[in-house]
Amino acid sequence: MNYLTRKPLSVDERNAVGGVSDIVAHLLFHRGITDRVSAEKFLAPDYDAHILDPFLLKDAEKAAQRIIHAIESGERITLYSDYDADGIPGAVMWNDFFKRIGYANYSIYIPHRHNEGFGLNIEAVEQLAAEGVKLLITLDCGISDVTPVRRANELGIEVIITDHHEPPPELPAAFAIIDHKQDDCAYPDKNLCGSAVGYKLIQAVIKKGIPWKAGHEKWFLDMVGIATLSDMVPLTGENRIFAYYGLSVLRKSPRKGLMKLLSKLKMSQPHLTEDDIAFMITPRINAASRMGVPMDAFKLLTAENDEDAKQYADHLDEINNERKGIVAALVKEVKKIVTERYEVPPRAIVLGNPDWKPSLLGLVANTCAEEFDRPVFLWGRDGDNVIKGSCRSEGTSNIVEIMRGVPAGAFIQFGGHKHSGGFAVDNEQVHFLEKHLNESAEKIHDKKNAASGGEKSPEDFDGEYVDMELSLDKVDWRLQEDIDRLAPFGTGNSKPMFMFKKVKPSSIRKFGKTQGHVEVGFKRSNGTPLAAIAFFAADQEWVKVLEGDTEKLIDLVASIEKSMFRGRKELRLRIVDVII
């Protein structure tokens, strides 16, 4: 991997950012925050000052009035959420909302990922109509479901769609559609996740006059925070507010299921970080649907007693371990096919097998997209004998744009957002899928090249940027506190990376149940130790080299982090790369 260190700031650039430390100014500037006002807003998120008016969303007022009418009339309402760690927190949040206002005539519907697939389906709509449902509110889905919404209308169900996926050319004939990505929606922030859109509708209902204790909706931010951090939306604008306050609420959340899960995973609730959510909580929520029991994640987050909370925490942890084994085997299989089939991978990698389970293919596609630096499209066959798949971007390609570029009729349906999506394909069309997607990807690539005149800009640098070159002596608690001012980190606000040139390890060891992780020890010039860790890195080539020669000088790329494992506070490095 090639690395390029970001340029130092000029005196004028430094002064424009304002009264912060030099390193904070440097990190802010290279994240596009170049003036004092923007810096102050970014470093001190203020919910009341920076949260946006929900009525800026198209149809928000109309939808809020319809929900209040349903509540006042005692109509049967169903909350229909997606089955992932964006949709399920939205269902939990709305469940809490109805309970707090004392409304009981509602139900939660989370579709079976393998048997029903993503979004609304006609069978579910017909079942809900038979149960007397009059109002259906979608969460993190629905924007592409033209036929199921039409069927709902025929059966006397009015539908309010809340979604954040890219709208298709034909929209469903819903009572109201709240999706900030609609061309005629004036909402200024276009990056919200699905649960955040659902939260904005709760804000709208409260503002329209439902009896409510002012400010209590902020307790729902733990769910909005999980969803925002799970869905990898940019952590800028309103998303920064949701992630920042979401973590704050999570650290003191009274949810019994969450507390039991954290206890099982030996995690400190008061010190939860964005990494804890992304790498520990999110996979266990998603495991429920991937392994066929989506309601178990909902039940974990809504458990009202310790016994249920422990049961669901144990169960989700168990099935997540099972899921990891299956996914690892699938990743190995896909990598083998790609390396054997292609000397150089095509513009888009497209593979499928009727025996592959569609519910697991998003994880596999994500890993392979990173491995091969290509967008990856993988398909399998679901429980209804329909070919369905998942796709992931390597980071620069727009998945939805590629799928839109194939001939009409190639997909039964498709959707998603820039880096992540899903699709369904007719049996006869699947044989042409690789050709269609590669032709589309090539056209998009050629068009971008033509637009740039074939010249590469700094953004086209074929490698990774590091924020700054440091010495090991500079790694101290004051530096960590400066870095932490920019947290939470994620998409659009990446964790700062530093280059440590010509450093010599003092020790190396493997740790963990399967000895799969690595800790490399270093010494500062005054002799104090500094540990650097890398998870799931035991089979890396650099580990073998250092095990044979710890006197070797290396270039180390790493981030700086505070660990609170087992309640012990430790400053350490997280290894990104070792260059020998």
N, C-alpha and C positions, 0 to 999 in steps of 0.2 A: 504494500500500500504506500502511495505517495502522500506526504504531508506538507502543508504549507502553513506557515505561521502568519496570523493576521497582523497587519501593519500597525505600528505604534500610532497614537493620535498626535496630530499637530497641536500646538499651543491653543489655537483658536477652537479646534474640535474639542479639546479637553475642557476648555473654559465654558463652552456652550452647554455641556452636559450639567455643569453646576457643582454644588457643594457636596460631593461624595468622594470617596477615596479614589486614587488613580486607577486601581484595578477594577473597581465597580464602574467607573466612567468608561474604561476600555471595553468591558464586557457589555455594557448597555449600548455603547456606540455601534458595536459590531452585531447587535441584534436590532438595529434600526431605530434605536431610541437616542436621538441626537440633540435634544434640547432639554432645558431644566424642567419645564412644565411636564413634558412626557415622562421624564425620569421620576419626578415626584409622584406622578399618578401610578407608574409601574411599581415603584418600590413600596408604596403605601396604599394598597388597594382599599377602597372605601365602598362598602356595599351600598349604603344609602346615597352616596354621591355619584357613583359610577354605574349603577344598575340601570338598564334601559326600560322605558315605558313599554309594557306588554302590548298596549293598544297600537303601537307602531307596526305590529304584525298584522298582515292582511287577514281578515275574518276573525280576529281575536275577540272583538266586541260582540259580534254576531254569535260566536260559539259560546262565549261566557253567558250571554242572555239565555241561550237555549238550554244550557246546563242548569242555570238557576230555575228556569221554568220546569225542567224535568224534576228537580228536587222539590220544588213547591207543589208539583202535581203528583208526586209519589211514583213517577214512572220507573220502570226497570231499566237500569243502566249497566252496560258491560264495558269494562276497560280491557281492550284487546292489545296486548303488548307483544313486541318482538321477544325472542327467547334468549337474547344475549345480555351481556353486562352493561349495555346501554338501555335496552328495553325493560328488563326486569326491575332495575331500580326505579324506573318511571312508574311501573305498576305498584311497587311498594309505596311510593310517595303518594299516589292518588288513593290507595287503600288507607293510608294514614289520614289523608285529608277528609275522606268521607267519614271515617270513624270520629274524627275530632269535631265534625259538625253534627254528628249524631244521625247520619243518613245510612240506613241499612239495606235499602233495596237496590243492591248492585252486586255484580259478580266480576271475577277476574278470569280472563281467558288467555292462556299462553299456548300457542300451537306446538305440536310435536315436531321437532326439527326434521326428523327423518321421514315421518309419515305424512305430514302436512306441508312442510316447507315454509319459506319465508312469506310473511304478509297474510292478508285476509284470504280465506278460501270459501267457496260456495257451501261446502258441507257444514263448516262451522257457522256460517251466517244462517243457514236453514235451521240448524240446531238451536241457535240463540233465539230465532223468531218463534220456534215452538215453545221456548221457555218464557215467552212474553216480553222479550227485550224490545224497548222502543227507541233507545238511544245507544249508539255504539261509539266509543271514543278510542281511536287507535293511538298507540304510543310507539314511536320509532318505526312505523311501517304505514302502508296504505296508499302512498302517493302514486303507485303504479297499478293499483288494483281496480281497474275499470269495471270488469265483469262482476266480481263479488259485490262491489258497491251498488251496481245496477240491480243485482238480485236482492240486496238488502232493501233498496227502495221499493221494489215490487212487493216485498213482504211487510212493508210498513215500519221498517227500521230507518231512522235518520242517522247518518254517519258524520261524525266530526273527525277529520284526519289531522293528527299532529305528527309531523315527520321532518326529517332533515336531509333525506336523500334527494338526488337530482330529479326534478320533475320530468316526466316523459312528455312527448309532443301532445298526447291526449291525456287529459286529467280526468279522474273519476268524477261522476256527478254527485259529489257529496254535499251535505248541507253546508259544511264549512271546511276549508282546507287551510291549515296553519303550517306553512313551510316557508321559511325565510328565503329559500332559494328560488321561489317563483319570481319570474321576471318583473311582475307588477307588484311585488311586495316591497314596501319602503323601509323595512327594518334594516338598519345600517350595518349590523354585524351578521355576516353570512356563514359563520363557522360553528354555530351551536350544534351540540349533539342532540339525539332524539329526546332524551330525558329532560334536557334543558328547555327544549321547546314545550314539552309537557308542563314543566314548572312555570313557564311564562303564562300558560293558560290558567294554572291555579292562581297566579298573581292577578290575572284579569278577572277571574270569578270573584276573588276577594274584593277587588276594587269596585266591582259592580254592586257590592252591598251585602254579600252573604255574611251572616253574623260570624265574627272572627275576632280573636284577640290580637291586636296589632303586633306584628313582628314574629308571631309564632310559626309562620311559614319558613322562617330561616332554619328551623330544625330539620326541614326536608333537604337542606343543602348537603347533608352527608350522602344522600342518594344521588343528587346531581353531581357531586364531586366524584363519586365512584364512576358514574357514567362518563363524565367528561374525561377523566384520566384513562378510562378503559377504551374509549372509542378513538383515541389518538387524534382528536381534533386539535387545531393550533391553540396553544395556551396563551393567547393574546386577547385583547379586548375583553368582552364580557366573560369569555371562558377563563381568563385569569382570575376574575372575581369568583367564579364558581369553583375552580380548583383550589384557590387559596382559602376561601371560607368553608368549602367542603371538607378539606383536611382539618380545619379548626373544629368543625362540628364532629367529625369522625373521632377525633382524639378524646372527646368526652361523650360520645353517643351512648345512650342507655340501651341500645338494641341488644337483647340477650344473645341472639344468634351470632351477631358480630363479635361480641365479647368472648363467647365460647370458642369461636373459630380462631380468634387471635391467641387465646390461651393455648389452644391445641398446637398452634404453629410457633409458640414461644415468642410472640411478638408483643412489644410494649405499646399499648394503646395510646398513652400520652405522647409517644414519640413517633407516631405513624408518619411515613413519608410517601411521596408519590411512587417510589420504587416498590414499597410494600404493597400498595394497591395493585400496581401493574403486574408484578411478578408473583404475588401470593394470593390476593383476594380475587382479582379478575379471573384467573384461570379456574378457580373453584366455582365461581358463579357460572362461567361458560361451560364447565364440565357437565353441569346438570342437563343442559339441553343436548350437548354432544353425545351424552350417554343415555338419552331418552327419557329423562325425568325433569323437565324444565321447571315444574312447580316446586321442586325441592329447594331450589335456590330462593324462590319467592318465600317459601315457608321458613327457610333459615332466617331471612331478614325481617320477617314479621312474627317470629316465635314469641309467645307471651309467657312461657315458663322455662325454667332451666332444663327440664327433662327433654322437651322438644328441641330446645336450642342445641343441646349436646348431641342429640340423635342426628340432627341435620348437619351439624358441623362435622361429626365423625363420618357421615355418609358422603358428603361432598369431598372431603379429603381423600377418602378411599377411592371414589370413582375418578377423581382427578389423577391419582397415581395409576389407575388402570388406563385412563385415557392417554397418559404420557407414553406408556409402553406401546400402545397401538400406533400412535402418531410417529414415534421413533422408527418403528418398522416400516411405515408408509414412506417416511422421508428417505430412508435407506433405499427402498424400492424405486422411488422416483429418481433419485440421484443416479442410481445404477443405470436406469433406462436412458437418462439424458447423456451420461458420459459414454455409453456404448453406442447410442444412435447418432450423436452429433460430434464431429471434430470441433466445430465452433457452434454454440447454441444459436438458433434462429432469433429473429427480432423479438418474437414472443414464443414462450415455451407452452405448448398445448398438449396435454396428455390425459388419458382417461382409461378406466377399467370398470366394467359393470359390477365388479365385486367390491370396488372401493365405496366406502360409506361417505356420502356427500357432507354429512355433518362434521367430519373431521378434516376435510380437504382445505379449509381456509388456513388452518395452522400449518399444514404441509406446504401449501403454496407460499405462505409468508417466509418460511425457512428457505425454500428453494429459490425464491426471488432474491433473497439476500446472497445466497450461495453463488448463483449464476449471473447476478446483476442483469436480470431480464424480468419483464412482467410474466407471471405464470398463471395459466388457466388449467385447472384440473377438474375432471368430472367423474361421477359415479352414477349409480342407479339407486333411487330411493325406494321406500316401502311400497309405493304405488306404481312401481316399474317405470318411473319417469326419470330421464337423464337430467341430472342437476349438477351444478358445479360451483366452485368458488374461485375467485381470482384475486391476486395481490400485485401491487406495483413494486418495482425495485426502488422506488423513491422519486423517480423523475417522470415516468410515464403516467398518463391519466387513463385509468382502467375503463371508465365509462366512455371516454372519447374513443378509445379503441373499439369497444363493443358497438358504439353507434355507427362506426364506419363500415360495418359488414353489410352485405346485401339484405334487403328486407326479407323476412321469413327465415333467416338463419337461426334466430332464437325464437322460442315460444315466448320468453320474457327475459328481461335482464334489468339490473339496476345496481345502485350503490353510490359511492362517491369516489373522489380522485384516486385514492390508494387501495380501495377495497370494494369488492362487489360480488355479485352472484348471478347465476343465469340458469335457464332451463332450455333444453334442446330437443327437437324432434328426433326420433330414432334414425330417420333417413338423412337428416342434416348433419348429424354428429361426425360423419365421415369427412365432411368438407370444412369442419370447424377450424382445424389447424391452418388450412390454406386461407380461409377468409380472415382470420384474426391477424395472421402475419402480413397479408396484403394491406390490411388497415393500418397496422403498426408501422409498416414501411412507408406508407403514404404520409402519415403524420410526421415521421422522422424526416423524410425528404422535405416536407413543407417547412418544418422548423429550420432545417439547414438552409433552405432557399431564403427564408425570411432574415436569417442572420448573415447572409452572404458567404456562408461557409467559414466565417471567422468565429473563433471561440472567445467568449467573454470570461471574466473571472468566475462567473457562476458555473461555467462549463468545465472548470478545473477538474481533471480526472483523478480525484483523490479526496482526502479529508483535510479540513482546516483544523488547526489547533489554535486556541485563543492566545497562547503566550508561551514563551520558553521560560522555565523556572529552574532554580536549584532546589535540591532537597531541603536545604536550610530554610527556605522561604515557606515551607509547609508547616503552618502553626495554626492555633485556634483562632487567631485574629483574621487570618486569611480565610479560614473556613466560614467564619461569621460574615465576612464580606460577601463571599460567594452565596451563602444561604439567603442573603437579602433578595436575590433574584429568583429563588424557588417559589412555587413548584416548577420543576423542569419537565420538559416533554416536547412534543411536536411544536415547532415554531418558537420554542425557547429551550434550546438544547442545553444539556448539562455542560458546563465549561470543561474543555479538555486542555491539558498542558503537556508540553514536551520537556522531558528531563534528559539532557544530553550527556553521554559518556558517564553513566553512573554504574557502580559496581555492586552487585548483590553480595550480601553477607551470608545468606542462607536461602534454601528453597525446600519446601515440604508440601506434600499432598495431604488433604484433609477431607472430611465428610464420610458418610456411611460407606460409600463405594470408592473413596479416595479419588473422587472426580474433580475436586477443586484444588487450587494451588495458591500458596502464600509464599511470596518472595520477600525476604527481609533486606532492609538497607540500613545504613548508619549515616546520620548527619555528621557534619565536621566536628561537632562537639561530643560525638559518641552516642548520642541518644538514638534509639531505634525507631524505625518507621516501616510499617508493614504495607505491602501491596498485595491485593488478592485478585484472583480471576476465577470466576465460577465456570464449571464445566469445561475446563481448559487442560485437564491432565494429559490429553493425548496430543496437545499442540507440539509442533516441532521445537519451538523455543524452550519448552520445558525440558525436553530431552537434552538439548545442548547445555542448558544451565546446570542440570543435574550432573553432567560430566565435567563442568568447569565453571565454578562460581567466581573465579577470578576474572572472568570475561567482562569487559566493558560493554554496556548496551545503551541504546536509546530507548527510553520508556515513554509511551503515551498513556496518560492516565487522568482520571478525574479525582477530585478530593472529596471525601465524604466522612460524615460522622456516623459511627456504628453504635447502636444501643443493644447489641445482642446479649441476651440474658441479663439485661439491666446494667451492663458495663459500658461506660462511655469510652470510646476509642476514636482517635483521629487516624485515618488510613487513606491509602490510595486504592482506587479501583482500576485495574489494568485494562486498557483498551487494546494496546498492541505492544509487542516487544520487538525491536529491530536490532538484529545481531550483525 
